[in-house]
Amino acid sequence: MEILQSQRVELMVGVAVALVAVGAGTAYYIHLSNKKPKGCLDPESFKEFKLVKRTQLSHNVAKFRFALPTPDSVVGLPIGQHMSCRGKDSQGEDVIKPYTPTTLDSDIGYFELVIKMYPQGRMSHHFREMCEGDYLAVKGPKGRFKYQPGQVRAFGMLAGGTGIAPMFQVTRAILENPKDKTNVHLIYANVTYEDILLKEELDNLASNFPSCFNVYYVLNQPPEVWDGGVGFVSKEMIQAQCPAPAPDIQILRCGPPPMNKAMAAHLDALGYTPEMQFQF
């Protein structure tokens, strides 16, 4: 009898130990599953990243791919925020300028910047001189914009020139998340057709997600055959292409200072409140 009771106790202890082990293993698995990789950026100090690929897109635009420390690393940049890049101007003096990558944290092991290099641009000089194997000093993340999936019903986006970068990043994040039902309406303004950055990528997104993303191009100097907007972005274009003023929509804008100022005036005149507007 005592032997049977002893065996019964040992069995119960064994089952309890097994259950604890299974529970601990499950908890550890859940912990690992929910654990997000730590980003590589430092908001307080610059870190250097190696340029591994440079792709010339036009005479003054190039795409720069920088490697992260490991193939599994992520840059750790919240959607819509930017990084500060440090380089040398033509006089050898330090210059710092903000840029938004066109990649997301789903692009592991690297990040990419699409840079338009202006003749007199101080940071443009640094990128123009960069070769594969060189290093770029980066600090971040920076920025006031914080995006959560579904925070608005729809975005209207007003972009000019290189101001497309944060818009492209936010759009990609929305469209690549099947749980995010936010609609995106983009107006993208440039001087000439050749100035349109990321056009192939934008057109692919519009083709693949026709129900929730549309892009309307505006050119100041359009080609002879052109079905987009002509001139500068007008109030009428905004009315036709962007969601109407409402508490659950937001209009984002990013472009040269004169454009930002003009767009702010248009939006105010159309009845968009300050809460419905954000400027990168």
N, C-alpha and C positions, 0 to 999 in steps of 0.2 A: 504493500500500500504506500509506504513512504517512498519507494522507488518510483511508483507511478506519479505521485504528487511532485516529486523532484523533476521528473521528465516533463510533466505538464508545465511547471514553472519555467524550466529551461526553454521550452517551446515558445511560451508566451513572451519571454525576454527576447528570444531570437526574432520573433515577428515584430516586436516593438522596435528593435534595433534596425530591422530591414525597412520598416515604415519611416523611421527617422532618416535613414540614409536616402531613401527615395525622395522624401520631402525636401531634404537639403539639396539633393542633386537637381530637383525640379526648380527650386528657388534660385539656385546658382545659374541654371540654364536661362531662366527668365531674366535674371540680372544681366547676363551676357547679351541676351537678345535685345534688351532695352538700352544697353549702354552704347552711346554714340561715340564714334571716334573723336578724339581730341583734335581740334583745329591746329594748324601749324603757325598761325599768325600770333603776334604779340602786340597788344595795343600800346604798350609803353616803349618798346625798343624795336629798331629795325633788324630784320633778319634777311639773309641773302639767299636767293634762289637762282639756280642755274638755267640759263636759256638753252633749251635742247632742240628747238626747231623754230626757224623764222620763215614765214611764208609771205611773199610779196603779193598783195591783192590788187594793187594799182600802183601808179607812179609815186604816190605819196601815202599809201596805206599798207600796213603789214600786220600780220597776225603773229604774235609771239607766244610760244608755249614754254612754260617754266616748270621744271621738275620739282616735286615735293620730296621730302626726305626718304620716303619709302613708296613702293607701288601701291600700298594700301592707305596712304595718308590722304587727308582731306584738308582743304585750305581753311575751312571753318569760318566762312563769311556768310552772315545772315542774308537772306534774300533782299536785294535792293540796296545793300550797303556797299561801301567802297573801301579801297586801301590807299594808303599814301605811298607813293613811289619816289625814291631819291636817286638823283643822277647828277651829272656834270653838264653845265652849259658850254657854249663855244669858248668861253673865257676860263673854263676850268673851275668855275664856282659851283657850289652845291645848289641844287634846285629841287624842290619837293612839289609834287602835283598829285591830286587824287585821280584814281581810275577805278572803273568798275569792270571786273572780269566778265567775259561772256559765258564762262563756265559756272557750274553749280557744284555742290558737294557730292552730287551723284557722279561727277567726273573725277574719279579717284586717281591719285598719283601725280596730278598736274593741275595747273590753271592756265588760262589763256587771256591775253589782252589784245584787242584790236585797236591799233593806234594810227591816227592820222597825223602825219608829221608836217607841220607848217614851216615855211622857210625861216621865219624869225622866232619860232617857238623855242624857248630855252630847254624844256624837257624833250621837245621834238628832236633837238640835236643829239641828246643822249641816246634815244631810241634809234635814230638814224645811224649812229655809229656802232650800235650793238651787234655783235656777231655770236653765232652759236658757240657756247662754251663760256661766255661772259656771265656775270652775276648781276642781279638787280636787287637793291635793298628795298624791302617792303615792310610797312608797319600797318597794323589794323586789328580788327575791323573799325571802320569809322562810319558815321552817318546817323541821321535821325529817323530814317524810314524803317519801320518794323512791320513785316508782313506775316499774317497768319492766314492759312487757307480759309476761304469763306468769309473773311471779315467784311467784304462788300459784295453786292450783287454783280457789279460790273465796274471795270476801270475804263476811263477814257485816257488815252496817252497822247501827249503832244511832244514830239521829239524833233530836234534839228541837228543835223550833222552827227558828231560823235556823241550827242546826247541820247543816241539809240541804245548805248550799252546797258544802263540800268533797266530800261524798258524791256530789252531783249531778255535780260536775266529774270526779271519778274514774270514775263510772259512764259518763258520756258518752264519755270517752276510751277506755274499754274497748269499749263497744258500737259505736263508730264506726270501730274498727280491725278489719278483717276477719281479721287474723292473730292477734288476741288472743282466746283461747278461755276466758278467765276467767269464771266464773259469779258473779253478784252477787245477794245476798239482803238486802233493805233492810227494816228496821223503822223507821217514821217516826212519832214521837209528838208530839201537840199537845193543846191544851186543847179547842178547838172545831173544827168542820169549816171555818169561815172562816179559821182560823189556818194551814191547810195551805198551805205555799208550794210553788210550781212543780208543783202537782198535775196540771195538764193535760200538762205536759212529761213528768212521771214516768209518767203513765198511757199516754202515747204510746209511750214507751220500752218499757214492759211489753207493750204490744200488738204493737209491731214486733219485739221480741226475746223472745218468750215462753219460749224454751228456755234462755235464759241470764240473764234478769233478772226478778225478782219483787219487788213492794213490798207491805208489810203495814202499813196505817195503824192507829194506836192513838189514841183520843180519850178525854180525861178527862170531857168533857161531850158525848157523842155525840147526834146528832139521833134522833128517834123511830125512823126506819128506817135501820139501820146494820148492815153485815155485817163490819165490822172489829173490832179489839180495843177493849176498854173498860177504862178505869182507867189504871194505870201499867204500863209494860213489865215483865213478870214473867219469872222463870226459865223457866216453861212456854212462854211465847211465844218466847223465845230458842231453846229446844230444838226447838220446832215449825218455826220459820222459818229458822234459821241453820244453816250446816254444822256438823257435830259436831267436837269437838276433834281436830286432826290436824296433823302437821308442815307440811303444804302448804296450810293455810288461815290466814286472819287475820281478826280481828274489829276493825273500826274503830268508834270512838264519838266523838260530838261533840254536845254539848247543854249545857243549864244545869248549873252545878256540882253541885246535888243529884242530878240525873239521872246525870251521869258517875260520881259516887260510888256510887250504887245499882247501876249497870250493872257497875262493876268488881267489886263484891261478888258479883253474880249470876254473872259470868263465872268468877271464882275458884272459886265453889261448884260450877260445872258442869264444872270440870276444864280450863279454858283456861289454859295457861301464860302467863307474862308475854311470851314471844316471840310468842305468837299474838294479842296484843292491841296496839292503838295508839290513843292518844287525841289528837285534834287540839287 
